[in-house]
Amino acid sequence: MTALDHPKPQVAAILLEPLQGEGGVRPGDRAYFEQVRQLCTDKGILLIFDEVQVGMGRTGSLWGYETLGVEPDIFTTAKGLAGGIPIGAMIAKNFCAVFQPGDHASTFGGNPLATAAALTVCETLEKENLLQNVRDRGQQLRTGLCELQAAYPHLIAEVRGWGLINGLELQPDTPLAAAEVVKAAIAEGLLLVPAGPKVVRFVPPLIVSAAEIDMALRAVGRAFGHLAA
């Protein structure tokens, strides 16, 4: 008998993003995540969160799962962890922390340079109260994008996100693509990135100022003005 023929359940873990990044900047539904957490607890399944994009303060909380009020058994982080220096990390609760130092090799693991950078990032987040700035500037950005949506309702369907990871979704029936908006914004001096064919992603640095958010909003406003003409 193979594992595929085994009569017992074979689900080891469920892996989710608290907010989908590449999937269109889609915040997780709290009720859904609460049900998944309960299911995993009842069935003895590990709940794993991918915090690569939404961790390290990006959402206005240190970790994205805090916004949902649901705690995973394991989560992964990278990208912002070392402020651009390649590193990845996995954090696990004691009952499922099976690795000992040296058990698992990693290309982007704990070399001295990367870990020093990661520690500096963590210290900076704490000392400079960047989480409050993320919440304030994120609200400022979403308010400005919603005003842009009101000005171009035939082009913009929705604005959504947490903290400083936000998505502007284009109307499904418009031929305008996210890549075109990105190109127009770059022409106005604003660097953006798509999150799928119909979503423009806004991920400014955690240290962004109110004046810089205003500047970015004016630039994307000019971009939409040209695209709508």
N, C-alpha and C positions, 0 to 999 in steps of 0.2 A: 504494500500500500504506500502510495506517495503522499506528500503533504497536500496535494490537490484533492486526493480522495479521502482525506481525514475527516471524520464526521464532526469534529468540534470546530467552533469558530476560529478563523485564522487571521483576524484583524489584529495587528500589533499596535497600530497607532493611527490617529487622524491628524493630518498636517494642514493648517490653515494660516492665512494672513489676516491679522486683525483688520487691516485695510488693504484691499488689493491695489498694488501699485501698477504693474504692467497690465493688469486687467481693467484699467480705466479709472483708477483712483476712486474705488468704491468702498466706503466705510462699512465695516461689518455691522450686522443687525444684532443688537444686544440680546434680544429674546432668543434668536437663533443660536448664538454662541452659548447662552446659558443652557439651552437644551442639549447642545453637543457636549458641554462639560458634564452634565448630569448623565448622559448616555455613556461617556467614557468612564465615569466613576462607577456606574452600575455594572458595566461589562468588563471592567479591568483593562480598558484600552488606554494607552498613553495619548494625551492631548499635547500636540507640538505646535508651536506658533513660529512662523517665519517673521522675524522682526528686522530683517536686513534693511528694508526701506523705512519702516516706521519707528524703529527703535532709536535710542540715544537722543531723546528729546524732540524728535521731528514732529510729533503730534501735539506737543504741549505738555505731555507727561513723559517721564523718563522712558517708559515702554508703552507701546500701543495697546497692549492688553489691559492696561489700567483704565483706559477710556471705556472699555467694555465691561469692566468689573468682573472679568472672568480670568482665573489664573491657570496657566498651562502647567504641565508637568515638566516640559522642556521647551526652551526657545533658543533660536539662533540669532546672531547679530553679526554685522560686518559693516562695510561702507563707512558710515559716519563714526564707527567705533574708534578709528584712529585718524580721523580728519583727512582722509585721502591716502594714507599709508596702507598698503594691502594687509588686512588681517581679518580673520573670522573667529568666532567663538560660539560655543554651545554651553548653555547654562541649564543644569538639571537639578531637580529635587533629589534629596539623599536616597530615596528608595529606588530611583532608577539611574543613579549616577554610577555606571558600571565601569567607566574607564579610570585607570590609574595613570599617573604621569609616565609617559613613555609608551603606553599601550597603543596609541593612535598617532600616526604620522599626519602632517598637514603641510601643504605647500604654503599656505598663508597663515601659519600658526604662530607660536609664541617666540619669534626671534627677538633679540634684545631691542632693536630699533622699533619694531612694530609695537611691542608691548609698552615701551617707554612713551610712544606717541599716544597709545590708547589711554594710559594712566593720566597723561596730560589733558586729554580731551575730557575725561571723567572729572578731573579736578576743576577744569575751567567751567564745566556745566554747573558744578556746585557753587563755586566762588562767585561767578558773575551773574547768577540768577537768570540764566538764559531761558529757562522754561517759561517764565513770565513774559519775556520778550516774544517768545514763540507764540504764546496764546494771544497777546495783544496785536502783534503784527499779522498773525493769521486772521484774526477777526477783521482787521483793517483791509486786508487783501480780499477776503470773501465779500465784504460789504461793497468794495469797489467793483468787483467782478459781477455782483448781482445788479449793480447800477448799469454796468455795461450790458448785461442780459436784458434789462428793461429797455435799453436804447436799441438793441438789435434782437428782438424776440424771434424774428424770422430766421436768424442764424444760430442763436444760442438757446439750447434746451434746458440746461441745468448747470448750477455751480455747486460743488460739494467738496468736502474734505475735513481734515482735522489739523489744527495748528498750521504749520508751514508745509503741508503737502495737500495741494488742492487741484481739482480738476474742473475744467470748463468743457462741458459736452456740447457738441454741435447738434443742431436739429438733424434727425435722421433723413429728412426729405430734402435737405439742401445738398447740392453737389460739392459744397466746400468741404475740404478735408483738413484734418488737424495739421498735416505737414505744410499745407498752404498758409495756415495761420502762423505756424512757427517761422516760415520763411519771411512772411511779411513783418513779423515782430523783430526778427534779426535785422531786417533793413532799417528798423527804427531804433536799433541799438540794444534790443532786449533779447537775451538768449533764453529760449524755452525748449521744451522737448515734448513730443507726443506720448500718449499712453494708449496706443491703439489708433485706429483710423479716424475716430471721431472725437477724441478727447485730447485737449491740450493740458499739459501738466505744469503746475507752478510749484517749484521747490527752491525758494530762495534760501540763502544761508541763515543759520540760527541767529546770527548777529546782525541781520538786516535792520536798518533804521526805518522810522516812519517816513522820512523824506525819500528814502530809496524805494519804498513801496509806492508812494505817490508817483515817483518818476516812472516806475514800471507800469503802473496803471495808465498813465498818460500815453506811454509808448504803445501798449496793447490797444488802447482806444484809437490811436492814430492808425494802427494796423487794420483794425476792423473798419475804420472809416474808408480806407483805400479799398478793402475787399468788398465792401457794400456798394461802392460807387458804380 
